[in-house]
Amino acid sequence: MNIPSLNIKESWVARELKHDRQLFRAQFSSDGKFIAAGGQDKLVYVWELEGEKKTAFNAHKTWVSSLTFHPREKHLFTADYLGVIHCWNYEANSKPQWTISNADRDNVRALIVTPDGKYLISAGDDAIIKVWNPANGKPVAQLEGHKECIFSLAVSPDGKHLVSGDLFGSVLQWNIGDWKPVRKLDAKILHTRLDNFIADVGGVRSLAFSKNGKLLAVGGMKEAKSNAFCPGKPTVLIFDWASGKQKNELGIKGKSDGPFNALRFLDDGTLIGHTEILHANSELTFWKMDAPNPLHSITNGSAYDLSLHPDGRQLLVPTYVSGGASGNGARKQHREKYDPNGTNLKIFNLFAKPPEEEKEN
């Protein structure tokens, strides 16, 4: 199969899968044949990309907060706001293979499997990283060092190091295997607590390594103006991995005022990020590492996750669709009716549209 050349400025939406409730997380499977997503309605959904068959998995008792696929086995790991993790065989509509009932005191905000498939790693509100055996859910290690909730995890391309980011803007590095702490990177610019705030705002919401492992991107926002709707400046910090020193700071072109919730590097070194904004369109942003300003941006609804297909040319974006109002979601003309928010799972092709596609559209 011929893989088209990356052409970011010609990216286009090739497919949309619509869902009537908000889905926070969505990922391609390791073989690229499935999509899994989860969010507000407590169910985990799996779509077969060929034919779009949709299966629902039911075991969570609250919102699904994070999910990840095993890199080799037919296993999907999902977590929720009660600190529960389930393991599923995603090709079978069945009960969970195993369950961890106390992976966190509250919300499991991040879930990742190491590239060799040996470890499942979770983190969240209790500020403790937990390492599990993905075959049976048995505990392997606990990593303590963060002082507030952990939003994000990433593993270096060589599989030797884990990084974790928290509310205070601390990024900690750990050795995978002996689980010893190595160093801390300073991203505290992504945290705000003013004198009139009643809570801390911001944090390291996303982490991503470049494909060659030389750069680490750290996403969030700086200069939050309040802790009500928490508007601020979406910001990505680029660190040199070898030295641990910050090299660059990236921003946006548009008006988004929420953090970068997800980041992904492409094969050619382009970085992709997505922000959020209340009651308006957000943006999907692309940068080259030799310039602070975006190479390209695409107007899109808010999103909290990004997933790159194994072919490196398709990007999955679970895009927020407003139900019509904030608060309790009731429209003015129908106050007795609740209209939930929905999601469009958009698949962007990161290359120019073929001539035959152009003619059809």
C-alpha positions in Angstrom: 0.0 0.0 0.0 1.3 3.4 -1.0 1.4 5.8 2.0 0.8 9.4 0.9 3.2 12.2 1.8 2.4 14.3 4.7 0.9 17.6 3.7 -0.4 19.4 6.8 -1.8 22.4 5.1 -4.0 20.2 3.0 -5.4 18.1 5.9 -9.1 17.3 5.6 -11.8 15.4 7.5 -12.2 12.1 5.7 -14.7 10.5 8.1 -17.0 11.3 11.1 -18.5 9.0 13.6 -21.3 10.7 15.5 -22.3 10.0 19.1 -25.1 11.6 21.1 -23.2 12.0 24.4 -19.8 13.6 25.1 -16.8 11.3 24.7 -13.7 12.6 26.5 -11.2 10.0 25.2 -10.8 8.2 21.9 -7.9 6.1 20.5 -7.0 4.0 17.5 -6.2 0.3 18.2 -2.6 -0.7 17.7 -3.5 -2.5 14.4 -5.5 0.5 13.2 -8.7 -1.5 12.7 -10.7 -0.2 15.6 -11.5 2.9 17.6 -12.4 2.9 21.3 -14.0 5.9 23.0 -15.5 6.7 26.4 -17.1 9.5 28.3 -20.2 10.7 30.1 -22.6 7.9 29.6 -20.4 5.3 31.4 -20.2 3.0 28.5 -17.1 2.1 26.5 -17.6 2.1 22.7 -15.6 0.2 20.1 -16.1 0.9 16.4 -14.8 -1.4 13.6 -13.4 1.0 11.1 -14.3 -1.3 8.2 -18.1 -1.1 8.2 -18.4 1.0 11.3 -19.9 -1.7 13.5 -20.4 -0.3 17.0 -20.2 -2.3 20.2 -20.9 -1.0 23.7 -19.1 -2.4 26.8 -20.9 -1.9 30.1 -19.2 -2.1 33.5 -18.2 1.4 34.7 -20.5 3.1 37.2 -19.5 6.6 36.4 -17.8 8.7 33.6 -15.0 7.0 31.6 -11.9 9.2 32.1 -9.1 7.5 30.2 -8.3 4.5 28.0 -5.5 2.9 26.1 -4.9 -0.2 23.9 -2.3 -2.9 24.5 0.3 -2.7 21.7 0.2 -6.4 20.9 -2.7 -8.2 22.6 -6.4 -7.7 21.9 -6.9 -5.8 25.2 -8.4 -2.4 25.9 -7.9 -0.8 29.3 -10.4 1.8 30.5 -10.6 3.9 33.7 -13.1 6.1 35.4 -13.8 8.8 37.9 -14.1 6.3 40.8 -10.6 5.0 40.3 -11.6 1.8 38.6 -9.7 0.2 35.8 -11.2 -2.6 33.5 -9.5 -4.8 31.0 -11.5 -5.9 28.0 -11.1 -8.2 25.0 -12.2 -5.5 22.5 -13.1 -8.1 19.8 -15.7 -9.7 22.1 -18.7 -8.1 23.7 -18.1 -9.6 27.1 -17.5 -8.8 30.7 -14.1 -7.4 31.8 -11.2 -9.8 31.8 -10.1 -8.3 35.1 -10.8 -5.2 37.2 -8.8 -3.0 39.5 -11.3 -1.5 42.0 -8.9 1.0 43.7 -6.4 2.3 41.2 -6.9 5.8 42.5 -8.9 7.5 45.3 -10.9 9.4 42.7 -10.3 10.1 39.0 -7.8 8.1 36.9 -6.7 10.9 34.7 -4.0 9.1 32.6 -3.5 5.5 31.4 -0.7 4.2 29.3 1.0 0.9 28.3 4.7 0.6 27.7 5.7 -0.1 24.1 6.8 -3.6 24.9 3.4 -4.3 26.5 5.0 -5.3 29.8 3.5 -2.6 32.1 0.2 -0.7 32.4 0.7 2.6 34.2 -2.0 4.8 35.7 -2.1 8.1 37.5 -4.6 10.6 38.7 -6.0 12.6 41.7 -4.1 10.9 44.5 -0.8 12.0 43.0 0.7 8.5 43.0 1.7 6.6 39.9 0.6 3.0 39.9 2.3 0.3 37.8 0.3 -2.9 37.0 0.8 -6.2 35.2 -1.5 -5.8 32.1 -2.1 -9.6 32.0 -3.9 -9.8 35.3 -4.1 -6.3 36.9 -1.8 -7.2 39.7 0.3 -4.3 41.2 4.0 -4.0 40.3 5.1 -0.7 41.8 4.0 2.7 43.2 5.9 5.9 42.4 5.6 8.8 44.8 7.0 12.3 44.2 4.2 14.5 42.9 2.5 16.8 45.4 -0.8 17.2 43.4 -3.0 15.4 40.9 -1.3 14.0 37.9 -2.8 14.8 34.5 -0.5 13.2 32.0 1.9 10.3 31.3 4.3 9.5 28.4 6.9 6.9 27.7 10.1 7.7 25.8 10.4 6.0 22.3 13.2 3.7 23.5 10.9 2.5 26.3 13.4 3.3 29.0 11.8 6.3 30.7 8.4 7.4 32.0 7.5 11.1 32.4 4.5 12.4 34.4 3.0 15.9 34.7 1.0 17.4 37.5 -1.2 20.4 38.5 1.8 22.4 39.8 3.7 22.2 36.5 6.2 19.6 37.6 7.3 17.0 35.1 9.1 14.0 36.8 11.2 11.4 35.0 11.4 7.8 36.1 13.4 4.8 35.0 11.1 2.0 33.7 12.0 -1.3 35.3 13.6 -0.2 38.6 11.2 2.7 38.8 13.7 5.1 40.3 13.2 8.9 40.0 15.7 10.6 37.7 15.0 14.3 37.5 12.4 17.0 37.4 11.7 19.4 34.5 10.3 22.8 35.3 7.0 23.7 33.6 5.5 25.7 36.5 4.6 28.5 34.0 1.6 26.2 33.2 0.3 26.6 36.8 -1.6 29.7 38.1 -2.7 30.5 41.6 -3.5 34.2 42.2 -4.4 35.7 45.6 -8.1 35.9 44.7 -8.3 32.3 43.5 -10.0 29.6 45.5 -8.2 26.8 43.6 -5.1 26.1 41.6 -5.6 26.4 37.8 -3.7 24.8 34.9 -1.1 22.1 35.1 0.7 19.8 32.7 -2.3 18.5 30.7 -0.4 16.7 28.0 3.0 15.2 27.2 4.6 13.9 23.9 8.0 12.7 22.8 9.3 13.4 19.3 9.7 10.2 17.3 13.5 10.3 17.6 13.3 10.9 21.4 15.2 14.2 21.3 12.4 16.5 22.3 9.6 16.5 24.9 6.5 18.6 24.4 4.7 19.7 27.5 1.2 21.2 27.0 -1.2 23.3 29.1 -1.9 27.0 29.5 -0.4 29.9 31.3 -1.6 33.2 32.9 -5.1 31.9 33.9 -7.3 34.9 34.5 -9.8 33.3 37.0 -10.7 29.9 38.5 -14.3 30.1 37.4 -14.2 29.2 33.7 -10.4 29.2 33.9 -9.5 31.2 30.8 -5.8 31.5 30.0 -3.2 31.3 27.2 -2.8 27.9 25.6 0.9 27.1 25.7 3.3 24.3 24.8 6.8 24.1 26.2 9.5 22.2 24.2 12.3 20.6 26.2 15.6 19.2 25.0 15.4 15.7 26.4 19.2 15.2 26.8 19.8 18.4 28.8 16.3 18.9 30.3 16.4 22.5 29.3 13.5 24.4 27.7 14.2 25.2 24.1 11.0 26.9 22.9 7.5 28.1 23.8 4.7 27.6 21.3 1.4 29.4 21.2 -1.7 29.7 18.9 -3.1 31.9 16.2 -6.8 31.8 17.3 -8.8 32.7 20.3 -8.9 29.4 22.3 -8.5 30.1 26.0 -8.2 26.6 27.4 -5.2 24.3 27.8 -3.6 22.0 25.2 -5.2 18.7 26.3 -3.4 16.5 23.8 -0.2 16.5 21.8 1.2 14.2 19.1 4.4 14.3 17.1 4.4 13.2 13.4 7.2 11.3 11.6 8.6 14.4 10.1 8.9 16.2 13.4 5.7 18.3 13.1 3.8 18.7 16.4 0.0 18.6 16.7 -1.9 20.0 19.6 -5.6 20.6 20.4 -7.2 23.2 22.8 -10.6 23.9 24.2 -12.8 27.0 24.6 -16.2 27.5 26.2 -19.2 28.2 23.8 -17.0 28.6 20.7 -14.8 26.8 18.2 -11.3 25.8 19.3 -8.5 24.8 17.1 -6.2 21.9 15.9 -2.7 23.4 15.7 0.4 22.3 13.9 4.0 23.5 14.5 7.5 23.0 13.1 10.1 23.0 15.8 12.2 25.7 14.2 9.5 28.4 14.6 7.4 29.5 17.6 4.3 30.4 15.6 2.0 27.7 14.2 2.6 26.3 10.7 -1.1 25.7 10.3 -4.3 25.6 12.3 -7.8 24.1 11.7 -10.9 25.5 13.3 -12.6 22.7 15.3 -14.7 22.2 18.4 -13.0 21.6 21.7 -11.2 18.3 22.1 -9.5 16.4 25.0 -7.7 13.7 23.1 -5.8 13.0 19.9 -4.8 9.6 18.5 -2.4 9.0 15.5 -3.2 6.0 13.4 -0.3 3.4 13.0 0.1 4.6 9.4 1.0 8.1 10.7 -1.4 9.8 8.2 -4.7 9.7 10.0 -5.5 11.7 13.2 -8.5 10.9 15.4 -10.1 13.9 17.2 -13.1 13.4 19.6 -14.8 16.8 18.9 -17.2 18.3 21.4 -20.7 19.2 20.1 -22.8 21.5 22.3 -26.2 20.4 23.3 -27.4 24.0 23.1 -26.7 25.5 26.5 -24.4 25.3 29.5 -25.4 24.7 33.1 -28.1 22.1 33.2 -28.2 21.9 29.4 -31.9 23.0 29.1 -32.8 25.2 26.3 -34.8 28.4 27.1 -37.8 27.3 25.0 -37.9 23.8 26.5 -36.7 24.1 30.1 -38.1 20.7 31.0 -36.0 19.0 28.4 -32.3 18.1 28.9 -30.2 18.2 25.8 -26.9 16.5 26.4 -23.7 17.4 24.6 -22.5 15.1 21.8 -19.3 14.2 20.0 -18.1 13.9 16.4 -15.2 11.5 16.2 -13.4 13.2 13.3 -10.7 11.4 11.3 -8.4 13.9 9.6 -6.3 12.8 6.7 -2.9 14.5 7.0 -2.3 14.7 3.3 -3.7 16.4 0.2 -7.1 15.2 -1.0 -6.8 12.8 -4.0 -8.2 14.2 -7.3 -11.2 11.8 -7.3 -12.1 13.0 -3.8 -12.0 16.6 -4.9 -14.4 15.8 -7.8 -16.9 14.1 -5.5 -16.9 17.2 -3.2 
